[in-house]
């Protein structure tokens, strides 16, 4: 089954959520080029009431990111932080670094209540530099 058929086979609510996640990923990617990270973080943390569970939002971001060019770990983490904040959930954006083959690498991951929702792969290889909590409700 192709990607379009799989998408069309999803419930309407999941299709809308995936499209919202994809739009958020694209917006974060563009804003990362146009704005300082602090302004983007403030935007990503704007809180609104909602009722979608954090894991469902993480699923949508991970799924949409597979089809979005340039959806790096930072883009995904910021997009998920935005979606979580819009649903009234707090989160924490972590950025770490590691040295691999004489070069530095960075990685971002996002946690909610201590659970890594995005970026769990390889996060243990990275030394945390910063952890930015969202504005809690």
Secondary structure in CASP SS format (residue, H / E / C, confidence):
PFRMAT SS
TARGET T0000
AUTHOR 0000-0000-0000
METHOD secondary structure of the structure
MODEL  1
X C 1.00
X C 1.00
X H 1.00
X H 1.00
X H 1.00
X H 1.00
X H 1.00
X H 1.00
X C 1.00
X C 1.00
X C 1.00
X H 1.00
X H 1.00
X H 1.00
X H 1.00
X H 1.00
X H 1.00
X H 1.00
X H 1.00
X H 1.00
X H 1.00
X H 1.00
X H 1.00
X H 1.00
X H 1.00
X H 1.00
X H 1.00
X H 1.00
X H 1.00
X H 1.00
X H 1.00
X H 1.00
X H 1.00
X H 1.00
X C 1.00
X C 1.00
X H 1.00
X H 1.00
X H 1.00
X H 1.00
X H 1.00
X H 1.00
X H 1.00
X H 1.00
X C 1.00
X C 1.00
X C 1.00
X C 1.00
X C 1.00
X C 1.00
X C 1.00
X C 1.00
X C 1.00
X H 1.00
X H 1.00
X H 1.00
X H 1.00
X H 1.00
X H 1.00
X H 1.00
X H 1.00
X H 1.00
X H 1.00
X H 1.00
X H 1.00
X C 1.00
X C 1.00
X C 1.00
X C 1.00
X C 1.00
X C 1.00
X C 1.00
X H 1.00
X H 1.00
X H 1.00
X H 1.00
X H 1.00
X H 1.00
X H 1.00
X H 1.00
X H 1.00
X H 1.00
X H 1.00
X H 1.00
X H 1.00
X H 1.00
X C 1.00
X C 1.00
X C 1.00
X C 1.00
X C 1.00
X E 1.00
X E 1.00
X E 1.00
X E 1.00
X E 1.00
X E 1.00
X E 1.00
X E 1.00
X E 1.00
X C 1.00
X C 1.00
X E 1.00
X E 1.00
X E 1.00
X E 1.00
X E 1.00
X E 1.00
X E 1.00
X E 1.00
X E 1.00
X E 1.00
X C 1.00
X C 1.00
X E 1.00
X E 1.00
X E 1.00
X E 1.00
X C 1.00
X C 1.00
X C 1.00
X C 1.00
X H 1.00
X H 1.00
X H 1.00
X C 1.00
X E 1.00
X E 1.00
X E 1.00
X E 1.00
X E 1.00
X E 1.00
X E 1.00
X C 1.00
X C 1.00
X C 1.00
X C 1.00
END
